[in-house]
Amino acid sequence: MAKKALYSHHLDTIVALVSYLAITNAKSRTPSRLATDLSLDEKEVQFVLDNFKSLFRKSKKPSPQNTQYFYTLHTRYAFRSQATDDDDDVIREPLPPDYLSKILDFISNAAFIEHEQEKQKIISSNNIKTALLAAIISVFIGVITVYVNYLSQKISIQNQNSIKKYEVTFNKKREAYSDFMNNMLMLFIESTSKKGLDGSIDIKVFEKIFILEKSYYDLAPFLQKKTKENLYKMVGDFEDYSLYLAKNNLSFTDRSEISAKFRNFRDKFRDTLDENLFEKDELTKVMPVSSGINEDRH
């Protein structure tokens, strides 16, 4: 990529060449000679001489020795006789100090202005980058905020739906559980009540059996297949026992055994339903269902 011809980028070389050409005895110099005398890079010298044409004058003809052109200051050239050639053998008076001072001031000011312009460009570029970055961050934060709000609302709705579903399901399970245990108790009470006048089973016992079976079917949707099968068999056993109690006249001494057997049925029903109907954290929410029987009653 070609170098930019800026005073601020080549200030040292420009000042060295101007100062040298302003006071050297030779009226002009080739780039190679200048580079040697000033210990500068020849390519850098050639670039400065060719690109800062407001300061340096290039000869019309090259040097016969190395085909390079001669260079001098425009200001110093203006003081010479226009009839002279562009050789470097004639000794000339140096450029007056006030002229040299003005040239150096011009160079210094030009370099300062370029430096300030470049600095301003960098600041403007950084400001644009900062503003763009801030805008990108703002948009990103906005998107994240919208997504987080959406996610929070979604989770909130899901939680609310889960809670509602949990409450509805739990309440139905608890109601079915309570009804089953109470209906079991009602069947037991009815089966141990007085018999019909002819010793037959009272119709109310069959009604209670029908109600207990309905309670079983209310529980069934909440239970696993194996649990339903086991519970159905337990219900059948309890109904058979209740029919046995309703059919036979039992003595007072049999009542303690009957009460113990009822408690055994009740505890099996309760334990089976508690284990399979409710999760552990739900058990604490289940209202305890009283058997409704005084163990000293029979």
C-alpha positions in Angstrom: 0.0 0.0 0.0 1.4 3.4 -1.0 2.5 5.8 1.8 0.3 8.8 2.4 2.2 12.1 1.8 1.5 13.7 5.2 3.9 16.1 7.0 3.1 14.4 10.3 4.2 11.0 9.0 7.5 12.2 7.6 8.3 15.2 9.8 11.8 14.1 10.8 12.9 13.5 7.2 11.3 16.7 5.9 13.0 18.9 8.6 16.4 17.2 8.0 16.2 17.8 4.2 14.9 21.4 4.5 17.6 22.3 7.0 20.4 20.7 5.0 19.3 22.1 1.6 18.8 25.5 3.1 22.5 25.9 4.3 24.5 23.5 2.2 27.2 25.0 -0.1 25.9 23.0 -3.0 23.0 24.5 -4.9 21.3 21.0 -5.3 21.8 17.4 -4.4 20.7 13.9 -5.7 18.6 11.6 -3.3 21.5 9.2 -2.9 23.9 12.0 -1.9 21.4 13.4 0.5 20.8 10.0 2.1 24.5 9.5 2.5 25.2 12.9 3.9 22.2 12.8 6.3 22.4 9.1 7.2 18.8 8.6 6.0 17.1 5.8 4.2 17.3 6.6 0.4 13.8 5.3 -0.3 12.4 7.6 2.4 14.4 10.5 1.0 13.2 9.9 -2.5 9.6 9.6 -1.4 9.7 13.0 0.5 11.5 14.8 -2.3 8.9 13.6 -4.9 5.7 14.0 -2.8 6.3 17.3 -1.0 6.5 19.4 -4.2 5.6 22.7 -2.3 9.0 22.5 -0.6 11.4 20.7 -3.0 12.2 21.5 -6.6 13.2 18.7 -9.0 15.8 19.5 -11.8 14.8 19.3 -15.4 17.7 17.0 -16.3 19.1 14.0 -14.3 22.7 13.7 -13.2 24.9 12.2 -15.9 26.7 10.1 -13.4 23.8 8.1 -11.8 20.7 9.2 -13.8 19.1 10.7 -10.6 17.6 14.1 -10.6 18.9 17.0 -8.5 16.7 18.5 -5.7 16.8 21.8 -3.9 14.4 24.1 -2.0 12.0 26.3 -4.1 12.9 29.2 -1.8 16.6 28.8 -2.3 16.2 28.3 -6.0 14.4 31.6 -6.3 17.5 33.4 -5.1 19.8 32.0 -7.8 20.3 33.2 -11.4 17.9 31.5 -13.7 20.6 31.0 -16.3 22.6 28.5 -14.1 22.5 24.7 -14.5 21.3 22.2 -11.9 24.7 20.9 -10.9 26.0 20.7 -7.4 29.5 22.1 -7.9 28.8 25.8 -7.5 28.9 27.2 -4.0 25.9 29.3 -3.1 25.0 31.4 -0.1 22.8 29.7 2.4 19.1 30.6 2.7 18.6 33.6 5.0 17.6 32.5 8.6 14.2 34.2 8.6 13.2 32.3 5.4 14.3 29.0 6.9 12.4 29.8 10.1 9.2 30.5 8.2 9.5 27.3 6.2 10.1 25.3 9.4 7.1 27.0 11.0 5.0 26.1 8.0 6.1 22.4 8.2 5.5 22.3 12.0 2.0 23.8 11.7 1.0 21.5 8.8 2.2 18.5 10.8 0.2 19.7 13.9 -3.0 20.2 11.8 -2.7 16.8 10.3 -2.1 15.2 13.7 -5.2 16.9 15.1 -7.2 15.8 12.2 -6.1 12.2 12.6 -6.8 12.4 16.3 -10.2 13.7 15.6 -10.9 11.0 13.1 -9.8 8.4 15.7 -12.0 10.0 18.4 -15.0 10.1 15.9 -14.4 6.6 14.9 -14.2 5.4 18.5 -17.3 7.4 19.3 -19.2 5.7 16.4 -17.9 2.3 17.5 -18.9 3.1 21.1 -22.3 4.3 20.1 -22.7 1.2 17.8 -21.6 -1.1 20.5 -23.9 0.6 23.0 -26.8 0.2 20.5 -26.0 -3.4 20.0 -25.7 -4.1 23.7 -29.0 -2.2 24.3 -30.8 -4.2 21.6 -29.3 -7.4 23.1 -30.3 -6.5 26.6 -33.8 -5.6 25.2 -34.1 -9.0 23.5 -32.8 -10.8 26.6 -35.3 -8.8 28.8 -38.2 -9.6 26.5 -37.2 -13.3 26.4 -36.7 -13.4 30.2 -40.1 -11.8 30.7 -41.7 -14.2 28.2 -40.0 -17.1 29.9 -41.0 -15.9 33.3 -44.6 -15.5 32.2 -44.6 -18.9 30.6 -43.1 -20.5 33.7 -45.6 -18.6 35.8 -48.5 -19.7 33.7 -47.2 -23.3 33.7 -46.8 -23.2 37.5 -50.3 -21.8 37.9 -51.7 -24.4 35.6 -49.8 -27.1 37.4 -51.0 -25.8 40.8 -54.6 -25.6 39.5 -54.3 -29.1 38.1 -52.7 -30.4 41.3 -55.4 -28.8 43.4 -58.2 -30.1 41.2 -56.7 -33.6 41.1 -55.7 -33.6 44.7 -59.1 -32.5 45.9 -60.9 -35.1 43.7 -58.6 -37.8 45.1 -59.1 -36.6 48.7 -62.8 -36.5 48.2 -62.9 -40.0 46.7 -60.7 -41.3 49.5 -62.9 -39.8 52.2 -66.1 -41.1 50.6 -64.6 -44.6 50.2 -63.5 -44.8 53.8 -66.8 -43.4 55.1 -68.9 -45.7 52.9 -66.9 -48.6 54.2 -67.7 -47.6 57.7 -71.4 -47.2 56.9 -71.6 -50.7 55.4 -70.0 -52.1 58.5 -72.4 -50.3 60.8 -75.4 -51.4 58.7 -74.3 -55.0 58.6 -74.0 -55.2 62.4 -77.4 -53.5 63.0 -80.6 -55.4 63.7 -81.8 -58.1 61.2 -85.1 -58.3 59.4 -88.1 -59.8 61.1 -87.7 -63.1 59.2 -83.9 -63.2 59.8 -83.2 -62.1 56.2 -80.5 -59.5 55.3 -81.8 -56.0 55.4 -82.1 -54.3 52.0 -80.1 -51.4 53.4 -77.0 -53.6 53.5 -77.1 -54.1 49.8 -77.6 -50.4 49.3 -74.4 -49.7 51.3 -72.6 -52.4 49.2 -73.6 -50.6 46.0 -72.5 -47.2 47.4 -69.1 -48.7 48.5 -68.6 -50.1 45.0 -69.4 -46.8 43.5 -66.7 -45.2 45.8 -64.2 -47.8 44.5 -64.9 -46.8 40.9 -64.5 -43.1 41.8 -61.0 -44.0 43.1 -60.1 -46.3 40.2 -58.9 -43.5 37.7 -56.3 -42.4 40.2 -54.7 -45.9 40.7 -52.3 -48.1 38.9 -53.7 -51.3 37.4 -52.2 -53.6 40.0 -53.4 -51.5 42.8 -56.9 -51.4 41.4 -57.0 -55.2 41.1 -55.8 -55.6 44.7 -58.2 -53.0 46.0 -61.1 -54.6 44.1 -60.4 -57.9 45.8 -60.1 -56.3 49.2 -63.5 -54.6 48.6 -65.0 -58.0 47.6 -63.6 -59.6 50.8 -65.0 -56.8 52.9 -68.5 -57.1 51.3 -68.5 -60.8 51.8 -67.6 -60.3 55.5 -70.3 -57.6 55.8 -72.9 -60.0 54.3 -71.8 -62.7 56.8 -72.3 -60.3 59.7 -75.7 -59.2 58.4 -76.9 -62.8 58.0 -75.8 -64.2 61.3 -76.9 -63.4 64.8 -73.8 -62.8 66.8 -73.3 -63.0 70.5 -72.0 -60.2 72.6 -68.7 -62.1 73.1 -68.1 -62.1 69.3 -68.1 -58.3 69.1 -64.5 -57.8 70.2 -63.4 -60.1 67.4 -65.6 -58.4 64.9 -64.3 -55.0 65.9 -60.7 -56.2 65.5 -61.4 -57.6 62.1 -63.0 -54.4 61.0 -60.0 -52.4 62.1 -57.8 -54.8 60.1 -59.8 -54.1 57.0 -59.8 -50.4 57.6 -56.1 -50.2 58.2 -55.4 -52.2 55.0 -57.6 -49.9 52.9 -56.1 -46.8 54.4 -52.5 -48.0 54.0 -53.1 -49.1 50.4 -54.7 -45.8 49.4 -52.2 -43.6 51.2 -49.3 -45.4 49.5 -50.8 -45.4 46.0 -53.2 -42.5 45.9 -51.1 -39.7 47.4 -47.5 -38.7 47.1 -45.5 -38.3 50.2 -45.8 -34.5 50.3 -49.6 -34.9 49.8 -50.1 -37.2 52.8 -49.7 -34.3 55.2 -52.5 -32.5 53.4 -55.0 -35.3 53.6 -57.5 -34.8 56.3 -57.5 -37.9 58.5 -60.7 -39.9 58.0 -62.1 -41.2 61.2 -63.4 -44.7 61.2 -66.4 -43.3 63.2 -66.4 -46.4 65.4 -65.9 -46.5 69.1 -63.6 -49.5 69.6 -65.4 -50.2 72.9 -68.8 -50.1 71.2 -69.0 -53.9 70.5 
